[in-house]
């Protein structure tokens, strides 16, 4: 299997339509709401505020889409990693049910924005597959499917043969199909959101980091390298790239790398047998692998990456092996792109919405489900900014709790990732020794 030379550009950057031209802020400006961070969370919040006739400005430290929102896998996944029954146990029957329903409908928010604002981002909505890597995992998926079915969701448990037909891989022993999910070109979606914000009167400034944030009276002041924003309300939407502006926010999550590789365009014959229905998939290994085809017929596969600098051919070797394992029929396929970004993980595996101070809100921690949940979080933050009460908001507003001994916890997460990778590798090696070539 051909390994590419180091490439600085992601597949998404190579194939997305051009984004709007954005400049840094120059001078002083006042708005009703200032948003820090132009990812899905920040742009969704800004768009919903602009649609509500609020003056809003967005500050982005880098170029648009340079970080996580422009680098992820483009899977639009419904729900949370925590199943709905458990959410009701944690938050109570009423609040937990509302949270589960809100998270389940997050893809609706994404696809409605795409349709309403005419965003060209190769959006498809044919479902999301969770293939099971073991009978134990399949049993857990069966319990999950039953919980969603009781709530009327279009979720079903699949046999090994059905998963093989839908994915084109004989590697799995069954799985779950959630028809509420879908895929999109993540950078194109982000640029489309930005254009919609601008079209509805919002302002976006790129290469414009927020250096200082302070409150004076009823106003917040945000200093940038060449200007200042004054606003009574501020939304911090920096997720895995939260820096020192609100240090406690950065310490409330653990950031882990996720790398992706993309093949050369597959032949028509290869494409016909791999994910023929256009679904995306995320399997059930401890360190899951997620994969899909893009609009150009390239296989895109992602998984946890190595800690350190940007991905290299060597650091993506586990990804190339994963492609060979899942799709042995692609032996010898060339890879054209590899790239990566950071994912923000929370100790409870739930996204968090915080009210840090009067007029200062933050949302983060999507645990690998950033497209749908970050878009939903942006709308929630806008609703809260517009005055929606705790009782009305379909999401809990929780206190900010920095992780104790954060640096040690981050090191422990790194060790845990290496351990889980070793466990998965050992399990797969044992299966090969037993001669288990197929579940079908």
C-alpha positions in Angstrom: 0.0 0.0 0.0 1.6 3.2 -1.1 2.4 5.7 1.6 2.4 9.4 0.6 5.1 12.0 1.2 4.2 14.6 3.8 1.4 16.8 2.6 0.5 20.0 4.3 -3.1 20.2 3.0 -6.1 18.3 4.1 -8.5 16.7 1.6 -11.1 19.1 2.7 -8.9 22.2 2.0 -8.1 20.7 -1.4 -11.8 20.2 -2.4 -13.9 22.8 -0.6 -15.2 25.9 -2.5 -13.4 29.1 -1.6 -14.4 30.8 1.6 -15.1 34.5 2.2 -12.3 36.9 2.3 -11.8 37.9 5.9 -9.4 40.5 7.5 -8.4 41.2 11.1 -10.3 43.8 13.1 -8.9 47.3 12.9 -9.9 49.9 15.5 -12.8 49.8 18.0 -16.2 48.2 17.4 -19.3 47.6 19.5 -21.8 44.8 19.1 -24.6 43.3 21.1 -22.7 39.9 21.1 -19.1 39.0 20.6 -18.2 35.5 19.7 -14.6 34.1 20.2 -13.9 31.3 17.8 -15.2 30.8 14.2 -15.7 27.0 14.3 -19.1 25.3 14.1 -20.1 26.5 17.6 -19.2 30.1 17.1 -20.6 30.5 13.6 -23.8 28.7 14.5 -24.3 30.9 17.5 -23.5 34.0 15.4 -25.9 33.0 12.6 -28.8 32.3 15.0 -28.1 35.7 16.7 -28.0 37.5 13.4 -31.3 35.9 12.3 -32.7 37.2 15.6 -31.7 40.7 14.5 -28.8 41.0 17.0 -25.5 42.7 16.0 -22.8 40.1 16.3 -19.1 39.9 15.6 -16.9 36.8 15.5 -13.1 36.7 16.2 -11.0 33.9 14.8 -7.4 33.6 15.8 -6.3 31.7 12.6 -7.7 31.5 9.1 -11.3 30.1 8.8 -11.3 26.4 9.2 -7.7 26.0 10.0 -8.5 24.1 13.2 -10.9 21.3 14.2 -14.1 22.4 12.4 -12.3 22.3 9.1 -10.3 19.2 9.8 -12.8 16.6 11.1 -14.4 13.6 9.4 -17.6 15.3 8.4 -19.8 12.7 10.0 -23.2 14.1 11.2 -24.0 11.8 14.2 -27.2 12.0 16.2 -27.2 11.7 20.0 -24.5 11.6 22.6 -22.1 8.9 23.6 -24.2 8.5 26.7 -27.4 6.6 25.9 -30.9 8.1 26.6 -31.7 5.9 29.6 -28.5 6.9 31.4 -29.2 10.6 30.6 -32.5 10.3 32.4 -30.8 8.6 35.3 -28.2 11.4 35.5 -30.5 14.4 35.0 -33.9 13.1 36.0 -36.7 11.8 33.8 -37.9 15.1 32.4 -34.6 17.0 32.0 -32.8 13.9 30.8 -35.5 13.1 28.2 -35.3 16.7 26.9 -31.5 16.5 26.6 -31.7 13.2 24.8 -34.3 14.5 22.4 -32.3 17.7 21.8 -29.1 15.8 21.1 -30.9 13.3 18.8 -32.3 16.2 16.8 -28.8 17.8 16.3 -28.5 16.6 12.7 -31.8 18.2 12.0 -30.3 21.6 12.9 -27.3 20.9 10.6 -29.3 19.9 7.6 -32.0 22.6 8.1 -29.2 25.3 8.1 -27.7 23.8 4.9 -31.1 23.8 3.2 -32.2 27.3 4.4 -28.9 29.0 3.5 -28.1 27.1 0.3 -24.8 25.7 1.6 -23.0 23.6 -1.0 -21.1 21.0 1.1 -21.9 17.6 -0.5 -24.4 16.9 2.3 -26.1 13.5 2.3 -28.4 12.0 4.9 -28.6 8.3 4.4 -27.6 7.3 7.9 -24.7 6.4 10.2 -23.5 2.9 10.8 -21.9 1.6 14.0 -20.3 -1.8 13.1 -19.6 -4.1 16.0 -16.2 -5.6 16.4 -17.2 -8.3 18.9 -20.4 -10.1 20.1 -20.1 -8.2 23.4 -20.1 -4.9 21.5 -23.1 -6.1 19.4 -25.0 -6.8 22.6 -24.4 -3.2 23.8 -25.5 -1.9 20.4 -28.7 -4.0 20.7 -29.5 -2.3 24.1 -28.8 1.1 22.5 -31.0 0.4 19.5 -33.8 -0.7 21.8 -33.6 2.5 23.9 -33.9 4.7 20.8 -36.6 2.5 19.2 -38.7 3.1 22.4 -38.4 6.8 21.7 -39.5 6.4 18.1 -36.1 6.9 16.4 -35.2 5.3 13.1 -32.5 3.1 14.6 -32.2 -0.6 13.9 -29.8 -3.5 14.8 -28.1 -5.2 11.9 -26.9 -8.7 11.2 -23.3 -9.4 10.2 -24.5 -10.0 6.6 -26.4 -6.7 6.5 -23.4 -4.7 7.9 -21.3 -6.5 5.2 -23.6 -5.3 2.5 -23.8 -1.7 3.8 -20.1 -1.3 4.5 -18.5 -3.7 2.0 -16.5 -5.2 4.8 -16.7 -8.7 6.2 -14.8 -7.6 9.3 -17.8 -7.0 11.6 -20.3 -9.2 13.4 -23.3 -6.9 13.2 -24.0 -3.4 14.0 -26.4 -0.5 14.3 -27.9 1.7 11.6 -29.1 5.2 12.7 -30.9 6.7 9.7 -30.9 10.2 11.3 -27.2 10.6 10.6 -25.3 11.7 7.5 -22.2 13.2 6.0 -20.9 16.5 4.6 -17.8 18.2 3.5 -16.8 19.8 6.8 -14.8 22.8 5.5 -17.3 23.6 2.9 -20.0 23.5 5.5 -18.0 25.9 7.8 -17.4 28.3 4.9 -21.1 28.2 4.1 -22.0 29.1 7.6 -19.6 32.0 7.5 -21.1 33.3 4.3 -24.6 33.1 5.9 -23.4 35.1 8.9 -22.0 37.8 6.7 -25.1 37.8 4.5 -27.3 38.4 7.5 -25.2 41.3 8.8 -22.7 39.7 11.1 -19.0 40.5 11.1 -16.2 37.9 11.1 -12.5 38.8 11.6 -9.8 36.3 10.9 -6.2 36.2 12.1 -7.6 38.2 15.0 -6.9 36.4 18.4 -8.6 37.6 21.5 -5.7 38.7 23.7 -7.5 40.0 26.8 -11.0 39.8 28.1 -12.3 42.0 31.0 -15.6 43.3 32.3 -16.2 47.0 33.0 -19.6 47.8 34.3 -22.1 46.0 32.2 -19.8 45.7 29.2 -17.1 43.2 28.2 -14.0 44.4 26.5 -12.0 42.2 24.2 -8.6 43.4 23.0 -7.1 42.1 19.8 -3.7 42.9 18.2 -5.2 45.8 16.3 -8.5 46.6 17.8 -11.1 46.2 20.5 -14.6 44.8 20.7 -17.1 46.0 23.3 -20.2 44.0 23.9 -22.6 43.2 26.8 -22.5 39.5 26.0 -19.6 37.3 24.9 -19.7 33.6 23.8 -16.4 31.7 24.0 -16.5 28.9 21.4 -12.9 27.7 21.3 -13.4 24.0 22.3 -10.2 22.0 22.0 -8.2 25.1 21.2 -9.1 27.0 24.3 -6.0 28.8 25.4 -5.2 31.2 28.3 -8.0 33.7 27.7 -10.2 31.6 30.1 -7.6 29.2 31.5 -10.1 27.3 33.6 -12.0 26.4 30.4 -8.9 24.9 28.9 -8.4 22.8 32.0 -12.0 21.4 31.9 -11.2 19.2 28.9 -8.5 16.8 27.8 -7.4 17.3 24.2 -6.5 14.3 22.1 -5.3 14.1 18.5 -7.4 12.6 15.7 -5.7 11.8 12.4 -7.2 11.1 9.0 -6.0 9.6 5.8 -7.6 9.8 2.3 -7.0 7.4 -0.5 -6.8 8.3 -4.2 -10.2 8.2 -5.9 -11.4 4.6 -6.0 -12.3 2.9 -9.3 -16.0 2.6 -10.1 -15.8 -1.2 -9.3 -14.2 -0.5 -5.9 -16.7 2.2 -5.1 -19.7 0.0 -5.9 -18.8 -2.4 -3.1 -17.8 0.1 -0.4 -20.4 2.0 1.5 -22.7 1.9 -1.5 -25.5 3.7 0.3 -23.3 6.6 1.2 -23.4 6.1 4.9 -20.5 6.9 7.3 -19.3 4.4 9.9 -17.6 4.4 13.3 -16.7 1.0 14.8 -16.6 -0.2 18.4 -12.9 -0.7 19.0 -11.6 0.9 22.2 -9.9 3.4 19.8 -12.6 3.5 17.2 -12.0 3.9 13.5 -14.4 6.1 11.5 -14.6 5.9 7.7 -16.6 7.1 4.7 -16.3 8.0 1.1 -16.1 11.6 0.0 -17.9 13.1 -3.0 -14.9 12.2 -5.2 -14.9 8.6 -4.3 -11.9 8.6 -1.9 -12.0 6.4 1.2 -11.4 8.6 4.2 -10.5 6.9 7.5 -9.7 8.5 10.8 -8.7 7.3 14.3 -6.8 8.5 17.3 -3.4 9.9 16.3 0.0 10.1 17.9 0.6 13.1 20.3 3.0 15.6 18.8 3.2 17.6 15.7 1.1 17.3 12.5 0.6 13.8 11.2 3.3 12.2 9.1 3.3 9.0 7.0 4.9 7.2 10.0 2.4 8.4 12.5 -0.4 7.4 10.3 0.8 3.8 9.8 -2.0 2.5 12.1 -4.5 4.1 9.7 -3.0 2.4 6.6 -3.2 -1.0 8.5 -6.8 -0.3 9.4 -7.7 0.2 5.8 -6.0 -3.1 4.8 -7.9 -4.9 7.6 -11.3 -3.4 6.9 -11.0 -3.5 3.2 -8.5 -6.1 2.0 -9.8 -5.6 -1.5 -8.1 -2.2 -1.5 -4.6 -3.7 -1.1 -2.2 -1.5 -3.0 -4.4 1.6 -3.1 -2.5 4.9 -2.9 -3.0 7.5 -0.3 -3.0 11.2 -1.3 -3.7 13.1 2.0 -3.2 12.8 5.7 -4.0 15.5 8.3 -5.2 15.9 11.9 -6.7 18.0 14.6 -7.6 18.0 18.3 -10.7 16.6 19.9 -11.9 17.9 23.3 -12.9 15.1 25.7 -14.8 15.7 28.9 -14.6 13.4 32.0 -18.3 12.6 31.8 -18.3 12.3 27.9 -20.9 15.0 27.7 -20.7 18.4 26.0 -20.8 21.3 28.5 -22.6 24.6 28.5 -21.3 27.1 31.0 -22.3 30.5 32.2 -18.9 31.7 33.4 -20.0 35.2 34.5 -22.9 37.6 33.8 -23.0 37.9 30.0 -20.2 35.3 29.5 -21.1 31.9 28.1 -19.1 29.0 26.8 -19.9 25.7 25.1 -17.4 22.9 24.4 -16.5 19.2 24.8 -18.1 17.3 21.9 -16.1 14.1 22.4 -15.7 13.3 18.7 -19.2 14.3 17.6 -18.5 17.9 16.7 -20.4 18.6 13.5 -23.9 18.0 14.9 -23.3 18.8 18.6 -21.3 21.9 18.0 -23.9 23.3 15.6 -26.6 22.5 18.2 -24.5 24.1 20.9 -24.2 27.3 18.9 -28.0 27.5 18.7 -28.3 26.8 22.5 -25.7 29.5 23.3 -27.6 32.0 21.1 -30.9 31.0 22.8 -29.4 31.5 26.2 -27.9 34.9 25.2 -31.3 35.9 23.9 -32.7 35.3 27.4 -34.0 31.7 27.4 -34.3 30.4 30.9 -32.8 27.2 32.4 -36.2 25.6 32.4 -36.8 26.4 28.7 -33.3 25.5 27.5 -33.1 21.8 26.3 -29.7 21.5 27.8 -28.2 21.8 31.3 -26.2 24.9 32.2 -23.5 23.4 34.4 -20.8 25.0 36.6 -17.3 25.1 35.2 -15.2 22.4 36.9 -11.6 22.3 35.9 -10.1 18.8 36.0 -7.9 18.4 39.1 -4.2 18.0 38.3 -5.0 18.7 34.7 -1.4 18.2 33.4 -1.2 14.8 35.1 -4.7 13.9 33.8 -3.5 14.8 30.2 -0.5 12.5 30.6 -2.7 9.8 31.9 -4.9 10.1 28.9 -1.9 9.7 26.6 -0.9 6.5 28.5 -4.5 5.3 28.3 -4.6 5.8 24.5 -1.4 3.8 24.1 -2.7 1.0 26.4 -6.0 0.8 24.5 -4.2 0.8 21.2 -2.2 -2.2 22.4 -5.3 -4.0 23.7 -7.0 -3.6 20.3 -3.9 -4.7 18.4 -3.6 -7.8 20.6 -7.2 -8.6 20.1 -6.9 -8.3 16.3 -3.7 -10.4 16.3 -5.5 -13.2 18.3 -8.3 -13.2 15.8 -5.9 -13.6 12.9 -4.2 -16.5 14.7 -7.6 -18.2 15.2 -8.3 -17.7 11.5 -11.3 -15.6 11.9 -11.5 -14.0 8.5 -15.1 -13.1 8.4 -18.2 -12.8 10.5 -20.6 -13.4 7.6 
